[in-house]
């Protein structure tokens, strides 16, 4: 169970990073 939780946390973190990167690239393309 701990292993799954860890994996889930990592995936969530990756997802957040990806969303941030997308937002940033949208911002820079508007400049």
mmCIF entry with sequence, helices, sheets and N, C-alpha, C, O atoms, coordinates in Angstrom:
data_MODEL
# 
_entry.id   MODEL 
# 
_entity.id                         1 
_entity.type                       polymer 
_entity.pdbx_number_of_molecules   1 
# 
_entity_poly.entity_id                      1 
_entity_poly.type                           'polypeptide(L)' 
_entity_poly.nstd_linkage                   no 
_entity_poly.nstd_monomer                   no 
_entity_poly.pdbx_seq_one_letter_code       
;(UNK)(UNK)(UNK)(UNK)(UNK)(UNK)(UNK)(UNK)(UNK)(UNK)(UNK)(UNK)(UNK)(UNK)(UNK)(UNK)
(UNK)(UNK)(UNK)(UNK)(UNK)(UNK)(UNK)(UNK)(UNK)(UNK)(UNK)(UNK)(UNK)(UNK)(UNK)
;
_entity_poly.pdbx_seq_one_letter_code_can   XXXXXXXXXXXXXXXXXXXXXXXXXXXXXXX 
_entity_poly.pdbx_strand_id                 A 
# 
loop_
_entity_poly_seq.entity_id 
_entity_poly_seq.num 
_entity_poly_seq.mon_id 
_entity_poly_seq.hetero 
1 1  UNK n 
1 2  UNK n 
1 3  UNK n 
1 4  UNK n 
1 5  UNK n 
1 6  UNK n 
1 7  UNK n 
1 8  UNK n 
1 9  UNK n 
1 10 UNK n 
1 11 UNK n 
1 12 UNK n 
1 13 UNK n 
1 14 UNK n 
1 15 UNK n 
1 16 UNK n 
1 17 UNK n 
1 18 UNK n 
1 19 UNK n 
1 20 UNK n 
1 21 UNK n 
1 22 UNK n 
1 23 UNK n 
1 24 UNK n 
1 25 UNK n 
1 26 UNK n 
1 27 UNK n 
1 28 UNK n 
1 29 UNK n 
1 30 UNK n 
1 31 UNK n 
# 
_struct_asym.id          A 
_struct_asym.entity_id   1 
# 
_struct_conf.conf_type_id            HELX_P 
_struct_conf.id                      HELX_P1 
_struct_conf.pdbx_PDB_helix_id       AA1 
_struct_conf.beg_label_comp_id       UNK 
_struct_conf.beg_label_asym_id       A 
_struct_conf.beg_label_seq_id        2 
_struct_conf.pdbx_beg_PDB_ins_code   ? 
_struct_conf.end_label_comp_id       UNK 
_struct_conf.end_label_asym_id       A 
_struct_conf.end_label_seq_id        30 
_struct_conf.pdbx_end_PDB_ins_code   ? 
_struct_conf.beg_auth_comp_id        UNK 
_struct_conf.beg_auth_asym_id        A 
_struct_conf.beg_auth_seq_id         2 
_struct_conf.end_auth_comp_id        UNK 
_struct_conf.end_auth_asym_id        A 
_struct_conf.end_auth_seq_id         30 
_struct_conf.pdbx_PDB_helix_class    1 
_struct_conf.details                 ? 
_struct_conf.pdbx_PDB_helix_length   29 
# 
_struct_conf_type.id          HELX_P 
_struct_conf_type.criteria    ? 
_struct_conf_type.reference   ? 
# 
loop_
_atom_site.group_PDB 
_atom_site.id 
_atom_site.type_symbol 
_atom_site.label_atom_id 
_atom_site.label_alt_id 
_atom_site.label_comp_id 
_atom_site.label_asym_id 
_atom_site.label_entity_id 
_atom_site.label_seq_id 
_atom_site.pdbx_PDB_ins_code 
_atom_site.Cartn_x 
_atom_site.Cartn_y 
_atom_site.Cartn_z 
_atom_site.occupancy 
_atom_site.B_iso_or_equiv 
_atom_site.pdbx_formal_charge 
_atom_site.auth_seq_id 
_atom_site.auth_comp_id 
_atom_site.auth_asym_id 
_atom_site.auth_atom_id 
_atom_site.pdbx_PDB_model_num 
ATOM 1   N N  . UNK A 1 1  ? 0.827 -1.195 0.000   1.00 0.00 ? 1  UNK A N  1 
ATOM 2   C CA . UNK A 1 1  ? 0.000 0.000  0.000   1.00 0.00 ? 1  UNK A CA 1 
ATOM 3   C C  . UNK A 1 1  ? 0.870 1.257  0.000   1.00 0.00 ? 1  UNK A C  1 
ATOM 4   O O  . UNK A 1 1  ? 0.589 2.197  -0.744  1.00 0.00 ? 1  UNK A O  1 
ATOM 5   N N  . UNK A 1 2  ? 1.898 1.288  0.805   1.00 0.00 ? 2  UNK A N  1 
ATOM 6   C CA . UNK A 1 2  ? 2.793 2.450  0.848   1.00 0.00 ? 2  UNK A CA 1 
ATOM 7   C C  . UNK A 1 2  ? 3.412 2.710  -0.515  1.00 0.00 ? 2  UNK A C  1 
ATOM 8   O O  . UNK A 1 2  ? 3.549 3.853  -0.950  1.00 0.00 ? 2  UNK A O  1 
ATOM 9   N N  . UNK A 1 3  ? 3.782 1.619  -1.176  1.00 0.00 ? 3  UNK A N  1 
ATOM 10  C CA . UNK A 1 3  ? 4.404 1.741  -2.492  1.00 0.00 ? 3  UNK A CA 1 
ATOM 11  C C  . UNK A 1 3  ? 3.453 2.443  -3.460  1.00 0.00 ? 3  UNK A C  1 
ATOM 12  O O  . UNK A 1 3  ? 3.856 3.347  -4.192  1.00 0.00 ? 3  UNK A O  1 
ATOM 13  N N  . UNK A 1 4  ? 2.198 2.024  -3.457  1.00 0.00 ? 4  UNK A N  1 
ATOM 14  C CA . UNK A 1 4  ? 1.193 2.625  -4.347  1.00 0.00 ? 4  UNK A CA 1 
ATOM 15  C C  . UNK A 1 4  ? 1.010 4.101  -4.022  1.00 0.00 ? 4  UNK A C  1 
ATOM 16  O O  . UNK A 1 4  ? 0.904 4.935  -4.921  1.00 0.00 ? 4  UNK A O  1 
ATOM 17  N N  . UNK A 1 5  ? 0.974 4.410  -2.757  1.00 0.00 ? 5  UNK A N  1 
ATOM 18  C CA . UNK A 1 5  ? 0.821 5.820  -2.352  1.00 0.00 ? 5  UNK A CA 1 
ATOM 19  C C  . UNK A 1 5  ? 1.995 6.649  -2.858  1.00 0.00 ? 5  UNK A C  1 
ATOM 20  O O  . UNK A 1 5  ? 1.815 7.762  -3.353  1.00 0.00 ? 5  UNK A O  1 
ATOM 21  N N  . UNK A 1 6  ? 3.186 6.102  -2.730  1.00 0.00 ? 6  UNK A N  1 
ATOM 22  C CA . UNK A 1 6  ? 4.384 6.810  -3.193  1.00 0.00 ? 6  UNK A CA 1 
ATOM 23  C C  . UNK A 1 6  ? 4.297 7.058  -4.690  1.00 0.00 ? 6  UNK A C  1 
ATOM 24  O O  . UNK A 1 6  ? 4.531 8.170  -5.165  1.00 0.00 ? 6  UNK A O  1 
ATOM 25  N N  . UNK A 1 7  ? 3.957 6.009  -5.423  1.00 0.00 ? 7  UNK A N  1 
ATOM 26  C CA . UNK A 1 7  ? 3.845 6.125  -6.867  1.00 0.00 ? 7  UNK A CA 1 
ATOM 27  C C  . UNK A 1 7  ? 2.808 7.178  -7.233  1.00 0.00 ? 7  UNK A C  1 
ATOM 28  O O  . UNK A 1 7  ? 3.006 7.979  -8.147  1.00 0.00 ? 7  UNK A O  1 
ATOM 29  N N  . UNK A 1 8  ? 1.716 7.160  -6.514  1.00 0.00 ? 8  UNK A N  1 
ATOM 30  C CA . UNK A 1 8  ? 0.646 8.098  -6.792  1.00 0.00 ? 8  UNK A CA 1 
ATOM 31  C C  . UNK A 1 8  ? 1.102 9.531  -6.564  1.00 0.00 ? 8  UNK A C  1 
ATOM 32  O O  . UNK A 1 8  ? 0.806 10.429 -7.352  1.00 0.00 ? 8  UNK A O  1 
ATOM 33  N N  . UNK A 1 9  ? 1.820 9.723  -5.482  1.00 0.00 ? 9  UNK A N  1 
ATOM 34  C CA . UNK A 1 9  ? 2.339 11.067 -5.171  1.00 0.00 ? 9  UNK A CA 1 
ATOM 35  C C  . UNK A 1 9  ? 3.270 11.540 -6.272  1.00 0.00 ? 9  UNK A C  1 
ATOM 36  O O  . UNK A 1 9  ? 3.199 12.689 -6.709  1.00 0.00 ? 9  UNK A O  1 
ATOM 37  N N  . UNK A 1 10 ? 4.137 10.653 -6.714  1.00 0.00 ? 10 UNK A N  1 
ATOM 38  C CA . UNK A 1 10 ? 5.094 10.998 -7.774  1.00 0.00 ? 10 UNK A CA 1 
ATOM 39  C C  . UNK A 1 10 ? 4.346 11.349 -9.047  1.00 0.00 ? 10 UNK A C  1 
ATOM 40  O O  . UNK A 1 10 ? 4.682 12.316 -9.730  1.00 0.00 ? 10 UNK A O  1 
ATOM 41  N N  . UNK A 1 11 ? 3.341 10.565 -9.360  1.00 0.00 ? 11 UNK A N  1 
ATOM 42  C CA . UNK A 1 11 ? 2.561 10.840 -10.570 1.00 0.00 ? 11 UNK A CA 1 
ATOM 43  C C  . UNK A 1 11 ? 1.858 12.180 -10.464 1.00 0.00 ? 11 UNK A C  1 
ATOM 44  O O  . UNK A 1 11 ? 1.817 12.945 -11.427 1.00 0.00 ? 11 UNK A O  1 
ATOM 45  N N  . UNK A 1 12 ? 1.310 12.459 -9.301  1.00 0.00 ? 12 UNK A N  1 
ATOM 46  C CA . UNK A 1 12 ? 0.618 13.737 -9.116  1.00 0.00 ? 12 UNK A CA 1 
ATOM 47  C C  . UNK A 1 12 ? 1.598 14.896 -9.289  1.00 0.00 ? 12 UNK A C  1 
ATOM 48  O O  . UNK A 1 12 ? 1.278 15.919 -9.893  1.00 0.00 ? 12 UNK A O  1 
ATOM 49  N N  . UNK A 1 13 ? 2.792 14.708 -8.745  1.00 0.00 ? 13 UNK A N  1 
ATOM 50  C CA . UNK A 1 13 ? 3.811 15.755 -8.838  1.00 0.00 ? 13 UNK A CA 1 
ATOM 51  C C  . UNK A 1 13 ? 4.164 15.990 -10.305 1.00 0.00 ? 13 UNK A C  1 
ATOM 52  O O  . UNK A 1 13 ? 4.269 17.131 -10.754 1.00 0.00 ? 13 UNK A O  1 
ATOM 53  N N  . UNK A 1 14 ? 4.344 14.901 -11.039 1.00 0.00 ? 14 UNK A N  1 
ATOM 54  C CA . UNK A 1 14 ? 4.657 14.999 -12.464 1.00 0.00 ? 14 UNK A CA 1 
ATOM 55  C C  . UNK A 1 14 ? 3.549 15.720 -13.211 1.00 0.00 ? 14 UNK A C  1 
ATOM 56  O O  . UNK A 1 14 ? 3.800 16.550 -14.085 1.00 0.00 ? 14 UNK A O  1 
ATOM 57  N N  . UNK A 1 15 ? 2.326 15.387 -12.849 1.00 0.00 ? 15 UNK A N  1 
ATOM 58  C CA . UNK A 1 15 ? 1.172 16.006 -13.505 1.00 0.00 ? 15 UNK A CA 1 
ATOM 59  C C  . UNK A 1 15 ? 1.178 17.510 -13.257 1.00 0.00 ? 15 UNK A C  1 
ATOM 60  O O  . UNK A 1 15 ? 0.948 18.303 -14.171 1.00 0.00 ? 15 UNK A O  1 
ATOM 61  N N  . UNK A 1 16 ? 1.441 17.889 -12.019 1.00 0.00 ? 16 UNK A N  1 
ATOM 62  C CA . UNK A 1 16 ? 1.503 19.317 -11.671 1.00 0.00 ? 16 UNK A CA 1 
ATOM 63  C C  . UNK A 1 16 ? 2.614 20.014 -12.438 1.00 0.00 ? 16 UNK A C  1 
ATOM 64  O O  . UNK A 1 16 ? 2.432 21.124 -12.940 1.00 0.00 ? 16 UNK A O  1 
ATOM 65  N N  . UNK A 1 17 ? 3.749 19.367 -12.525 1.00 0.00 ? 17 UNK A N  1 
ATOM 66  C CA . UNK A 1 17 ? 4.877 19.946 -13.267 1.00 0.00 ? 17 UNK A CA 1 
ATOM 67  C C  . UNK A 1 17 ? 4.500 20.138 -14.724 1.00 0.00 ? 17 UNK A C  1 
ATOM 68  O O  . UNK A 1 17 ? 4.808 21.161 -15.335 1.00 0.00 ? 17 UNK A O  1 
ATOM 69  N N  . UNK A 1 18 ? 3.826 19.134 -15.267 1.00 0.00 ? 18 UNK A N  1 
ATOM 70  C CA . UNK A 1 18 ? 3.433 19.201 -16.672 1.00 0.00 ? 18 UNK A CA 1 
ATOM 71  C C  . UNK A 1 18 ? 2.469 20.364 -16.909 1.00 0.00 ? 18 UNK A C  1 
ATOM 72  O O  . UNK A 1 18 ? 2.604 21.107 -17.881 1.00 0.00 ? 18 UNK A O  1 
ATOM 73  N N  . UNK A 1 19 ? 1.512 20.506 -16.023 1.00 0.00 ? 19 UNK A N  1 
ATOM 74  C CA . UNK A 1 19 ? 0.541 21.606 -16.134 1.00 0.00 ? 19 UNK A CA 1 
ATOM 75  C C  . UNK A 1 19 ? 1.261 22.944 -16.061 1.00 0.00 ? 19 UNK A C  1 
ATOM 76  O O  . UNK A 1 19 ? 0.960 23.854 -16.832 1.00 0.00 ? 19 UNK A O  1 
ATOM 77  N N  . UNK A 1 20 ? 2.199 23.068 -15.151 1.00 0.00 ? 20 UNK A N  1 
ATOM 78  C CA . UNK A 1 20 ? 2.968 24.314 -15.018 1.00 0.00 ? 20 UNK A CA 1 
ATOM 79  C C  . UNK A 1 20 ? 3.757 24.609 -16.289 1.00 0.00 ? 20 UNK A C  1 
ATOM 80  O O  . UNK A 1 20 ? 3.813 25.751 -16.743 1.00 0.00 ? 20 UNK A O  1 
ATOM 81  N N  . UNK A 1 21 ? 4.354 23.590 -16.846 1.00 0.00 ? 21 UNK A N  1 
ATOM 82  C CA . UNK A 1 21 ? 5.135 23.766 -18.074 1.00 0.00 ? 21 UNK A CA 1 
ATOM 83  C C  . UNK A 1 21 ? 4.211 24.231 -19.195 1.00 0.00 ? 21 UNK A C  1 
ATOM 84  O O  . UNK A 1 21 ? 4.559 25.124 -19.968 1.00 0.00 ? 21 UNK A O  1 
ATOM 85  N N  . UNK A 1 22 ? 3.051 23.626 -19.276 1.00 0.00 ? 22 UNK A N  1 
ATOM 86  C CA . UNK A 1 22 ? 2.080 24.022 -20.309 1.00 0.00 ? 22 UNK A CA 1 
ATOM 87  C C  . UNK A 1 22 ? 1.687 25.479 -20.137 1.00 0.00 ? 22 UNK A C  1 
ATOM 88  O O  . UNK A 1 22 ? 1.665 26.241 -21.104 1.00 0.00 ? 22 UNK A O  1 
ATOM 89  N N  . UNK A 1 23 ? 1.381 25.861 -18.917 1.00 0.00 ? 23 UNK A N  1 
ATOM 90  C CA . UNK A 1 23 ? 0.993 27.249 -18.633 1.00 0.00 ? 23 UNK A CA 1 
ATOM 91  C C  . UNK A 1 23 ? 2.109 28.203 -19.033 1.00 0.00 ? 23 UNK A C  1 
ATOM 92  O O  . UNK A 1 23 ? 1.869 29.236 -19.659 1.00 0.00 ? 23 UNK A O  1 
ATOM 93  N N  . UNK A 1 24 ? 3.329 27.844 -18.663 1.00 0.00 ? 24 UNK A N  1 
ATOM 94  C CA . UNK A 1 24 ? 4.476 28.693 -18.984 1.00 0.00 ? 24 UNK A CA 1 
ATOM 95  C C  . UNK A 1 24 ? 4.679 28.812 -20.489 1.00 0.00 ? 24 UNK A C  1 
ATOM 96  O O  . UNK A 1 24 ? 4.988 29.891 -20.994 1.00 0.00 ? 24 UNK A O  1 
ATOM 97  N N  . UNK A 1 25 ? 4.508 27.724 -21.194 1.00 0.00 ? 25 UNK A N  1 
ATOM 98  C CA . UNK A 1 25 ? 4.728 27.780 -22.630 1.00 0.00 ? 25 UNK A CA 1 
ATOM 99  C C  . UNK A 1 25 ? 3.623 28.596 -23.306 1.00 0.00 ? 25 UNK A C  1 
ATOM 100 O O  . UNK A 1 25 ? 3.866 29.264 -24.311 1.00 0.00 ? 25 UNK A O  1 
ATOM 101 N N  . UNK A 1 26 ? 2.428 28.538 -22.759 1.00 0.00 ? 26 UNK A N  1 
ATOM 102 C CA . UNK A 1 26 ? 1.344 29.363 -23.297 1.00 0.00 ? 26 UNK A CA 1 
ATOM 103 C C  . UNK A 1 26 ? 1.679 30.837 -23.077 1.00 0.00 ? 26 UNK A C  1 
ATOM 104 O O  . UNK A 1 26 ? 1.506 31.662 -23.973 1.00 0.00 ? 26 UNK A O  1 
ATOM 105 N N  . UNK A 1 27 ? 2.152 31.152 -21.896 1.00 0.00 ? 27 UNK A N  1 
ATOM 106 C CA . UNK A 1 27 ? 2.545 32.534 -21.578 1.00 0.00 ? 27 UNK A CA 1 
ATOM 107 C C  . UNK A 1 27 ? 3.634 33.017 -22.529 1.00 0.00 ? 27 UNK A C  1 
ATOM 108 O O  . UNK A 1 27 ? 3.528 34.112 -23.082 1.00 0.00 ? 27 UNK A O  1 
ATOM 109 N N  . UNK A 1 28 ? 4.646 32.241 -22.721 1.00 0.00 ? 28 UNK A N  1 
ATOM 110 C CA . UNK A 1 28 ? 5.763 32.688 -23.545 1.00 0.00 ? 28 UNK A CA 1 
ATOM 111 C C  . UNK A 1 28 ? 5.367 32.762 -25.018 1.00 0.00 ? 28 UNK A C  1 
ATOM 112 O O  . UNK A 1 28 ? 5.936 33.558 -25.766 1.00 0.00 ? 28 UNK A O  1 
ATOM 113 N N  . UNK A 1 29 ? 4.418 31.960 -25.442 1.00 0.00 ? 29 UNK A N  1 
ATOM 114 C CA . UNK A 1 29 ? 3.998 32.039 -26.843 1.00 0.00 ? 29 UNK A CA 1 
ATOM 115 C C  . UNK A 1 29 ? 3.143 33.284 -27.090 1.00 0.00 ? 29 UNK A C  1 
ATOM 116 O O  . UNK A 1 29 ? 3.008 33.743 -28.224 1.00 0.00 ? 29 UNK A O  1 
ATOM 117 N N  . UNK A 1 30 ? 2.575 33.814 -26.022 1.00 0.00 ? 30 UNK A N  1 
ATOM 118 C CA . UNK A 1 30 ? 1.762 35.025 -26.152 1.00 0.00 ? 30 UNK A CA 1 
ATOM 119 C C  . UNK A 1 30 ? 2.629 36.286 -26.189 1.00 0.00 ? 30 UNK A C  1 
ATOM 120 O O  . UNK A 1 30 ? 2.176 37.349 -26.616 1.00 0.00 ? 30 UNK A O  1 
ATOM 121 N N  . UNK A 1 31 ? 3.862 36.158 -25.744 1.00 0.00 ? 31 UNK A N  1 
ATOM 122 C CA . UNK A 1 31 ? 4.741 37.330 -25.692 1.00 0.00 ? 31 UNK A CA 1 
ATOM 123 C C  . UNK A 1 31 ? 5.196 37.760 -27.086 1.00 0.00 ? 31 UNK A C  1 
ATOM 124 O O  . UNK A 1 31 ? 5.941 38.730 -27.220 1.00 0.00 ? 31 UNK A O  1 
# 
